[in-house]
């Protein structure tokens, strides 16, 4: 990493740490959600952007992570922070197991299979025999965590910093994973899978593992969202969540780590802006924004930023 | 003991047959490749040369026959293990990782010689970092050998065809193969580039102590660099021998020129 990138990153981090002290609690809550979405989008980007496997069902893993966290707190009285790695582990296994049969499917067929998963999830969560744990249609309400160790933070600020810490860990791990041997293998499979195998890459294992890791990220995000919102219900995890995640990685930038953050800002704030512009047809406005972004930045916000920085370097 | 091992063929193809639907692509082909040699595999289009390559790299299943490599039955080895055994290859119509840089492409070639899974890489454990550095170093030395240093950071899809072919060669060499399979390395190159290529293949063989099996239509190139030539037509071996002998072989002349 260059010195300048490091400096930019430090600046970004400083801004992230100061923000909750200068904006309202509601805005702080919204920023917490941006971090949650960023982690989810990073997970989807590992699978779709880097490894080339399209998922239209990542909302299902997001739901699974959220319910894991909620059930662990509600039924087992687990502390909120412990539910995050637990949700990650459950989704890692679930994603890997889903990835195994999905190996036989490519492109649009994989998209359909994952769509089926995404569309089935809310109904599975309402299933009567699971209602004892899931709370059925009502869902589960969980208590809001307070800042520990007598830190001078209100609950919203504490939630923000807790989420920020988890997000940073997840981003650093992803950055490590993707810049080395594994990241190269994932992209190689996406670009030319036959040549990748001829180079000794076991694509079946890598693709299933990518599915598992991707689901783990999205599951961790789901758990964080449950803690932040203090509520899970089947209808918050409809197929729309999966689609919006896909929108987020494309607008933010496929196969880009920073793209996950840009995409998260987009899916969190653009619907609000659209709502302010037109109460009658906010999704039409959202659509216009989406087309505008894709048209002006065909490689996502991350790609456009990269191009801009490269241009500035050339002409000082 | 050592002499006996040296006289063993590195690659032994025995009675290999492959068919696609009703079409017979290979019909009982046998030949040996001795260690250290450059062996040219020639024949008209559709003779089964690339099919044979794809059998050796396990992309196709054989219906019949055996392939032994370095004293090991190759046909029971899964596709992704072939590289680790010591077989590297290039592809007829380039199969580079298009979005990756030249350096990264070559580093993927070294994949089978490195260790470190998801966990070790995510945490950047010392052995994963060390292995990554070694891969980069090895890749850079290959880029130097093939005069690709200047484009190390360039996306391969932005390079001219001839350069991309050298990148593919570098990627195949990065796996540290004992046997290098080159599928039409001269196709699409101009006259001058073909001359350089022949020199390069020989140089690489000497330096890295390789055995080379080469499919090529460019007769001058094959005949000038091969120690041994195997000719196929319609999935059968029609001739083999030293280049000078095979060139005059009546079956080969008939295969290329047709008969009245």
HADDOCK unambig.tbl for C-alpha pairs under 7 A between the chains (distance, minus, plus):
assign (segid A and resid 173 and name CA) (segid B and resid 122 and name CA) 4.85 0.50 0.50
assign (segid A and resid 173 and name CA) (segid B and resid 123 and name CA) 6.45 0.50 0.50
assign (segid A and resid 174 and name CA) (segid B and resid 122 and name CA) 6.48 0.50 0.50
assign (segid A and resid 176 and name CA) (segid B and resid 121 and name CA) 6.16 0.50 0.50
assign (segid A and resid 176 and name CA) (segid B and resid 122 and name CA) 4.93 0.50 0.50
assign (segid A and resid 176 and name CA) (segid B and resid 123 and name CA) 6.82 0.50 0.50
assign (segid A and resid 176 and name CA) (segid B and resid 124 and name CA) 6.35 0.50 0.50
assign (segid A and resid 177 and name CA) (segid B and resid 118 and name CA) 6.66 0.50 0.50
assign (segid A and resid 177 and name CA) (segid B and resid 121 and name CA) 5.11 0.50 0.50
assign (segid A and resid 177 and name CA) (segid B and resid 122 and name CA) 4.31 0.50 0.50
assign (segid A and resid 180 and name CA) (segid B and resid 121 and name CA) 6.74 0.50 0.50
assign (segid A and resid 180 and name CA) (segid B and resid 132 and name CA) 6.68 0.50 0.50
assign (segid A and resid 181 and name CA) (segid B and resid 132 and name CA) 6.69 0.50 0.50
assign (segid A and resid 182 and name CA) (segid B and resid 117 and name CA) 6.89 0.50 0.50
assign (segid A and resid 182 and name CA) (segid B and resid 118 and name CA) 6.44 0.50 0.50
assign (segid A and resid 184 and name CA) (segid B and resid 108 and name CA) 6.47 0.50 0.50
assign (segid A and resid 185 and name CA) (segid B and resid 108 and name CA) 6.64 0.50 0.50
assign (segid A and resid 188 and name CA) (segid B and resid 97 and name CA) 5.64 0.50 0.50
assign (segid A and resid 191 and name CA) (segid B and resid 97 and name CA) 5.07 0.50 0.50
assign (segid A and resid 191 and name CA) (segid B and resid 98 and name CA) 6.26 0.50 0.50
assign (segid A and resid 192 and name CA) (segid B and resid 95 and name CA) 6.43 0.50 0.50
assign (segid A and resid 192 and name CA) (segid B and resid 96 and name CA) 6.85 0.50 0.50
assign (segid A and resid 192 and name CA) (segid B and resid 97 and name CA) 5.81 0.50 0.50
assign (segid A and resid 195 and name CA) (segid B and resid 95 and name CA) 6.00 0.50 0.50
assign (segid A and resid 197 and name CA) (segid B and resid 79 and name CA) 6.56 0.50 0.50
assign (segid A and resid 197 and name CA) (segid B and resid 80 and name CA) 4.90 0.50 0.50
assign (segid A and resid 198 and name CA) (segid B and resid 57 and name CA) 6.98 0.50 0.50
assign (segid A and resid 198 and name CA) (segid B and resid 79 and name CA) 6.76 0.50 0.50
assign (segid A and resid 198 and name CA) (segid B and resid 80 and name CA) 5.92 0.50 0.50
assign (segid A and resid 198 and name CA) (segid B and resid 83 and name CA) 6.23 0.50 0.50
assign (segid A and resid 199 and name CA) (segid B and resid 83 and name CA) 5.72 0.50 0.50
assign (segid A and resid 199 and name CA) (segid B and resid 108 and name CA) 6.92 0.50 0.50
assign (segid A and resid 199 and name CA) (segid B and resid 109 and name CA) 5.38 0.50 0.50
assign (segid A and resid 199 and name CA) (segid B and resid 111 and name CA) 6.61 0.50 0.50
assign (segid A and resid 199 and name CA) (segid B and resid 112 and name CA) 6.67 0.50 0.50
assign (segid A and resid 200 and name CA) (segid B and resid 80 and name CA) 4.27 0.50 0.50
assign (segid A and resid 200 and name CA) (segid B and resid 81 and name CA) 5.67 0.50 0.50
assign (segid A and resid 200 and name CA) (segid B and resid 82 and name CA) 6.80 0.50 0.50
assign (segid A and resid 200 and name CA) (segid B and resid 83 and name CA) 5.18 0.50 0.50
assign (segid A and resid 200 and name CA) (segid B and resid 84 and name CA) 6.49 0.50 0.50
assign (segid A and resid 200 and name CA) (segid B and resid 111 and name CA) 6.49 0.50 0.50
assign (segid A and resid 200 and name CA) (segid B and resid 112 and name CA) 5.09 0.50 0.50
assign (segid A and resid 201 and name CA) (segid B and resid 80 and name CA) 5.65 0.50 0.50
assign (segid A and resid 202 and name CA) (segid B and resid 80 and name CA) 5.42 0.50 0.50
